[in-house]
Amino acid sequence: MEDINNISINQLKKSVLLSQIIILIVALLSVYFFIGFNKMYSQFISLNVVELAVYGFGSGLLLVILNIGLNYVLPEESFDDGGFNKLFFSSLSYSEILLFCLLIAVSEELLFRGVIQTKFGIMISTIVFTLVHFRYLKKFILFFVVLIESFVLGYLFLKTQNLLVVILSHFLLDAILGSYLKYSQHDKQDWNEIKNE
């Protein structure tokens, strides 16, 4: 894997975009060949407002609180992924963060919950989801947090059988944490500028 310091912001954005488009294509092809779009839509898509509010929105916020809480309790280096998230999210505008996070949530949840969990169960989808986030494998805390997040998303899908719930939860988790990371990086830059005056 290329050193994060040797990659441009545009390359980083293109890399994330390409990886998510590949995941989305694999997900759509898997739905087509193994489940069927009609079955996927009729069985796993529901605009149930209560489910979306309670399970999707509620679990997304709980996962955000868990992440931010752990960031305050544990040493900063426990969450160091080689600088990828800091560089990526601090380089995006807030509207880009929302768009990227929406693409990530839709593509990953369609593949991991909609296809893999439907065919192979929650444990396999949780393990595969965690392994796909391979840059976290060398950091126990990051690995554990992603494993927990994946299991929670899998459990939500198991309980609700509603892909929109897990997409909303995943989207909120990434969008809020990405925005928080951007804001905190911006805040640090302002503080460093003040200190250096």
C-alpha positions as YAML, in Angstrom:
chain: A
units: angstrom
residues:
- id: 1
  name: MET
  ca: [0.00, 0.00, 0.00]
- id: 2
  name: GLU
  ca: [1.30, 3.43, -0.96]
- id: 3
  name: ASP
  ca: [2.48, 5.74, 1.83]
- id: 4
  name: ILE
  ca: [-0.27, 8.26, 2.57]
- id: 5
  name: ASN
  ca: [2.29, 11.11, 2.50]
- id: 6
  name: ASN
  ca: [3.19, 10.32, -1.11]
- id: 7
  name: ILE
  ca: [-0.33, 10.53, -2.50]
- id: 8
  name: SER
  ca: [-2.11, 13.67, -3.67]
- id: 9
  name: ILE
  ca: [-5.55, 14.69, -2.44]
- id: 10
  name: ASN
  ca: [-7.00, 14.13, -5.92]
- id: 11
  name: GLN
  ca: [-5.46, 10.65, -6.10]
- id: 12
  name: LEU
  ca: [-6.89, 9.87, -2.68]
- id: 13
  name: LYS
  ca: [-10.38, 11.02, -3.68]
- id: 14
  name: LYS
  ca: [-10.20, 9.06, -6.95]
- id: 15
  name: SER
  ca: [-8.98, 5.97, -5.09]
- id: 16
  name: VAL
  ca: [-11.88, 6.07, -2.59]
- id: 17
  name: LEU
  ca: [-14.39, 6.79, -5.36]
- id: 18
  name: LEU
  ca: [-13.08, 3.94, -7.52]
- id: 19
  name: SER
  ca: [-13.08, 1.45, -4.65]
- id: 20
  name: GLN
  ca: [-16.68, 2.31, -3.76]
- id: 21
  name: ILE
  ca: [-17.81, 2.12, -7.40]
- id: 22
  name: ILE
  ca: [-16.21, -1.34, -7.62]
- id: 23
  name: ILE
  ca: [-18.00, -2.42, -4.41]
- id: 24
  name: LEU
  ca: [-21.29, -1.04, -5.78]
- id: 25
  name: ILE
  ca: [-20.86, -2.87, -9.12]
- id: 26
  name: VAL
  ca: [-20.03, -6.13, -7.31]
- id: 27
  name: ALA
  ca: [-23.07, -5.61, -5.07]
- id: 28
  name: LEU
  ca: [-25.42, -4.91, -7.99]
- id: 29
  name: LEU
  ca: [-24.11, -7.91, -9.97]
- id: 30
  name: SER
  ca: [-24.45, -10.11, -6.87]
- id: 31
  name: VAL
  ca: [-28.03, -8.94, -6.32]
- id: 32
  name: TYR
  ca: [-28.83, -9.61, -9.98]
- id: 33
  name: PHE
  ca: [-27.34, -13.12, -10.07]
- id: 34
  name: PHE
  ca: [-28.03, -14.41, -6.54]
- id: 35
  name: ILE
  ca: [-31.09, -12.63, -5.16]
- id: 36
  name: GLY
  ca: [-32.93, -10.67, -7.84]
- id: 37
  name: PHE
  ca: [-33.81, -6.99, -7.76]
- id: 38
  name: ASN
  ca: [-37.54, -7.63, -7.30]
- id: 39
  name: LYS
  ca: [-36.94, -9.89, -4.31]
- id: 40
  name: MET
  ca: [-34.38, -7.44, -2.85]
- id: 41
  name: TYR
  ca: [-36.80, -4.54, -3.20]
- id: 42
  name: SER
  ca: [-39.89, -6.37, -1.93]
- id: 43
  name: GLN
  ca: [-38.18, -8.08, 1.03]
- id: 44
  name: PHE
  ca: [-35.44, -5.70, 2.15]
- id: 45
  name: ILE
  ca: [-36.50, -2.14, 1.32]
- id: 46
  name: SER
  ca: [-39.08, -0.39, 3.50]
- id: 47
  name: LEU
  ca: [-39.80, 3.27, 4.20]
- id: 48
  name: ASN
  ca: [-40.90, 2.42, 7.74]
- id: 49
  name: VAL
  ca: [-40.43, 5.80, 9.44]
- id: 50
  name: VAL
  ca: [-40.37, 4.36, 12.97]
- id: 51
  name: GLU
  ca: [-37.67, 1.82, 12.06]
- id: 52
  name: LEU
  ca: [-35.64, 4.48, 10.27]
- id: 53
  name: ALA
  ca: [-35.91, 6.90, 13.19]
- id: 54
  name: VAL
  ca: [-35.44, 4.47, 16.07]
- id: 55
  name: TYR
  ca: [-33.05, 1.90, 14.61]
- id: 56
  name: GLY
  ca: [-31.34, 3.76, 11.77]
- id: 57
  name: PHE
  ca: [-30.97, 7.21, 13.29]
- id: 58
  name: GLY
  ca: [-30.70, 5.99, 16.89]
- id: 59
  name: SER
  ca: [-28.04, 3.36, 16.26]
- id: 60
  name: GLY
  ca: [-26.07, 5.72, 14.01]
- id: 61
  name: LEU
  ca: [-25.93, 8.29, 16.80]
- id: 62
  name: LEU
  ca: [-25.01, 5.65, 19.41]
- id: 63
  name: LEU
  ca: [-22.13, 4.43, 17.22]
- id: 64
  name: VAL
  ca: [-20.94, 8.03, 16.81]
- id: 65
  name: ILE
  ca: [-21.04, 8.56, 20.59]
- id: 66
  name: LEU
  ca: [-19.12, 5.30, 21.10]
- id: 67
  name: ASN
  ca: [-16.42, 6.39, 18.64]
- id: 68
  name: ILE
  ca: [-16.05, 9.91, 20.03]
- id: 69
  name: GLY
  ca: [-16.10, 8.58, 23.60]
- id: 70
  name: LEU
  ca: [-13.34, 6.09, 22.85]
- id: 71
  name: ASN
  ca: [-11.32, 8.87, 21.20]
- id: 72
  name: TYR
  ca: [-11.43, 10.83, 24.46]
- id: 73
  name: VAL
  ca: [-10.66, 7.86, 26.71]
- id: 74
  name: LEU
  ca: [-7.95, 6.05, 24.74]
- id: 75
  name: PRO
  ca: [-4.60, 7.37, 23.49]
- id: 76
  name: GLU
  ca: [-4.73, 9.14, 20.10]
- id: 77
  name: GLU
  ca: [-2.31, 6.65, 18.52]
- id: 78
  name: SER
  ca: [-4.86, 3.87, 19.15]
- id: 79
  name: PHE
  ca: [-6.94, 5.34, 16.32]
- id: 80
  name: ASP
  ca: [-4.10, 6.21, 13.94]
- id: 81
  name: ASP
  ca: [-4.83, 4.56, 10.59]
- id: 82
  name: GLY
  ca: [-1.69, 5.95, 9.01]
- id: 83
  name: GLY
  ca: [-3.26, 9.36, 8.50]
- id: 84
  name: PHE
  ca: [-5.74, 8.22, 5.85]
- id: 85
  name: ASN
  ca: [-8.96, 9.42, 7.50]
- id: 86
  name: LYS
  ca: [-7.45, 12.73, 8.63]
- id: 87
  name: LEU
  ca: [-6.10, 13.51, 5.17]
- id: 88
  name: PHE
  ca: [-9.20, 12.30, 3.35]
- id: 89
  name: PHE
  ca: [-11.90, 14.00, 5.41]
- id: 90
  name: SER
  ca: [-9.99, 17.24, 6.02]
- id: 91
  name: SER
  ca: [-9.54, 17.60, 2.24]
- id: 92
  name: LEU
  ca: [-13.28, 17.37, 1.51]
- id: 93
  name: SER
  ca: [-15.91, 20.06, 1.71]
- id: 94
  name: TYR
  ca: [-18.87, 19.24, 3.96]
- id: 95
  name: SER
  ca: [-21.05, 18.56, 0.90]
- id: 96
  name: GLU
  ca: [-18.39, 16.18, -0.48]
- id: 97
  name: ILE
  ca: [-18.30, 14.39, 2.88]
- id: 98
  name: LEU
  ca: [-22.07, 13.82, 2.64]
- id: 99
  name: LEU
  ca: [-21.84, 12.56, -0.96]
- id: 100
  name: PHE
  ca: [-18.90, 10.23, -0.30]
- id: 101
  name: CYS
  ca: [-20.52, 8.89, 2.88]
- id: 102
  name: LEU
  ca: [-23.80, 8.25, 1.07]
- id: 103
  name: LEU
  ca: [-21.99, 6.31, -1.67]
- id: 104
  name: ILE
  ca: [-20.02, 4.34, 0.92]
- id: 105
  name: ALA
  ca: [-23.12, 3.50, 2.98]
- id: 106
  name: VAL
  ca: [-25.19, 2.42, -0.04]
- id: 107
  name: SER
  ca: [-22.47, 0.36, -1.74]
- id: 108
  name: GLU
  ca: [-21.15, -1.36, 1.39]
- id: 109
  name: GLU
  ca: [-24.51, -2.11, 2.98]
- id: 110
  name: LEU
  ca: [-25.97, -3.43, -0.27]
- id: 111
  name: LEU
  ca: [-23.03, -5.83, -0.59]
- id: 112
  name: PHE
  ca: [-22.33, -6.79, 3.01]
- id: 113
  name: ARG
  ca: [-25.83, -6.85, 4.48]
- id: 114
  name: GLY
  ca: [-28.03, -7.13, 1.38]
- id: 115
  name: VAL
  ca: [-26.04, -9.89, -0.31]
- id: 116
  name: ILE
  ca: [-23.41, -11.49, 1.95]
- id: 117
  name: GLN
  ca: [-25.47, -11.49, 5.15]
- id: 118
  name: THR
  ca: [-28.60, -12.62, 3.31]
- id: 119
  name: LYS
  ca: [-26.72, -15.56, 1.76]
- id: 120
  name: PHE
  ca: [-24.15, -16.47, 4.43]
- id: 121
  name: GLY
  ca: [-25.29, -14.97, 7.74]
- id: 122
  name: ILE
  ca: [-24.30, -12.20, 10.10]
- id: 123
  name: MET
  ca: [-20.96, -13.65, 11.25]
- id: 124
  name: ILE
  ca: [-19.57, -14.07, 7.73]
- id: 125
  name: SER
  ca: [-20.73, -10.59, 6.67]
- id: 126
  name: THR
  ca: [-19.21, -9.09, 9.83]
- id: 127
  name: ILE
  ca: [-15.87, -10.82, 9.27]
- id: 128
  name: VAL
  ca: [-15.70, -9.96, 5.56]
- id: 129
  name: PHE
  ca: [-16.69, -6.33, 6.23]
- id: 130
  name: THR
  ca: [-13.96, -6.03, 8.86]
- id: 131
  name: LEU
  ca: [-11.32, -7.66, 6.65]
- id: 132
  name: VAL
  ca: [-12.16, -5.34, 3.74]
- id: 133
  name: HIS
  ca: [-11.18, -2.44, 6.01]
- id: 134
  name: PHE
  ca: [-7.68, -3.92, 5.98]
- id: 135
  name: ARG
  ca: [-5.84, -0.74, 6.99]
- id: 136
  name: TYR
  ca: [-7.34, -1.24, 10.47]
- id: 137
  name: LEU
  ca: [-6.03, -4.78, 10.90]
- id: 138
  name: LYS
  ca: [-2.71, -3.69, 12.45]
- id: 139
  name: LYS
  ca: [-4.42, -1.54, 15.08]
- id: 140
  name: PHE
  ca: [-6.32, -3.61, 17.65]
- id: 141
  name: ILE
  ca: [-8.62, -0.79, 18.78]
- id: 142
  name: LEU
  ca: [-9.55, 0.23, 15.22]
- id: 143
  name: PHE
  ca: [-10.06, -3.40, 14.24]
- id: 144
  name: PHE
  ca: [-12.25, -4.02, 17.30]
- id: 145
  name: VAL
  ca: [-14.33, -0.86, 16.72]
- id: 146
  name: VAL
  ca: [-14.96, -1.77, 13.05]
- id: 147
  name: LEU
  ca: [-15.86, -5.32, 14.12]
- id: 148
  name: ILE
  ca: [-18.39, -3.98, 16.65]
- id: 149
  name: GLU
  ca: [-19.82, -1.48, 14.15]
- id: 150
  name: SER
  ca: [-20.20, -4.20, 11.54]
- id: 151
  name: PHE
  ca: [-21.89, -6.53, 14.00]
- id: 152
  name: VAL
  ca: [-24.30, -3.77, 15.10]
- id: 153
  name: LEU
  ca: [-25.19, -3.03, 11.46]
- id: 154
  name: GLY
  ca: [-25.65, -6.75, 10.84]
- id: 155
  name: TYR
  ca: [-27.86, -7.09, 13.89]
- id: 156
  name: LEU
  ca: [-29.96, -4.12, 12.76]
- id: 157
  name: PHE
  ca: [-30.47, -5.77, 9.40]
- id: 158
  name: LEU
  ca: [-31.30, -9.08, 11.08]
- id: 159
  name: LYS
  ca: [-33.86, -7.37, 13.32]
- id: 160
  name: THR
  ca: [-35.49, -5.05, 10.77]
- id: 161
  name: GLN
  ca: [-34.82, -6.82, 7.45]
- id: 162
  name: ASN
  ca: [-34.60, -3.27, 6.09]
- id: 163
  name: LEU
  ca: [-31.57, -2.16, 4.10]
- id: 164
  name: LEU
  ca: [-32.57, 1.49, 4.45]
- id: 165
  name: VAL
  ca: [-32.13, 1.25, 8.22]
- id: 166
  name: VAL
  ca: [-28.53, 0.03, 7.97]
- id: 167
  name: ILE
  ca: [-27.73, 2.45, 5.15]
- id: 168
  name: LEU
  ca: [-28.99, 5.35, 7.28]
- id: 169
  name: SER
  ca: [-27.07, 4.17, 10.34]
- id: 170
  name: HIS
  ca: [-23.84, 3.67, 8.35]
- id: 171
  name: PHE
  ca: [-24.28, 7.02, 6.58]
- id: 172
  name: LEU
  ca: [-24.78, 8.92, 9.85]
- id: 173
  name: LEU
  ca: [-21.79, 7.20, 11.44]
- id: 174
  name: ASP
  ca: [-19.43, 8.07, 8.59]
- id: 175
  name: ALA
  ca: [-20.84, 11.54, 7.83]
- id: 176
  name: ILE
  ca: [-20.84, 12.76, 11.43]
- id: 177
  name: LEU
  ca: [-17.41, 11.30, 12.24]
- id: 178
  name: GLY
  ca: [-15.99, 12.58, 8.94]
- id: 179
  name: SER
  ca: [-17.38, 16.06, 9.61]
- id: 180
  name: TYR
  ca: [-16.13, 15.91, 13.21]
- id: 181
  name: LEU
  ca: [-12.68, 14.90, 11.96]
- id: 182
  name: LYS
  ca: [-12.66, 17.74, 9.42]
- id: 183
  name: TYR
  ca: [-13.81, 20.24, 12.03]
- id: 184
  name: SER
  ca: [-11.27, 19.05, 14.62]
- id: 185
  name: GLN
  ca: [-8.44, 19.21, 12.06]
- id: 186
  name: HIS
  ca: [-9.51, 22.73, 11.07]
- id: 187
  name: ASP
  ca: [-9.67, 23.68, 14.76]
- id: 188
  name: LYS
  ca: [-6.12, 22.31, 15.29]
- id: 189
  name: GLN
  ca: [-4.84, 24.29, 12.31]
- id: 190
  name: ASP
  ca: [-6.38, 27.50, 13.70]
- id: 191
  name: TRP
  ca: [-4.82, 26.79, 17.11]
- id: 192
  name: ASN
  ca: [-1.40, 26.12, 15.54]
- id: 193
  name: GLU
  ca: [-1.61, 29.38, 13.56]
- id: 194
  name: ILE
  ca: [-2.45, 31.29, 16.75]
- id: 195
  name: LYS
  ca: [0.44, 29.60, 18.62]
- id: 196
  name: ASN
  ca: [2.90, 30.44, 15.84]
- id: 197
  name: GLU
  ca: [2.03, 34.16, 15.68]
...
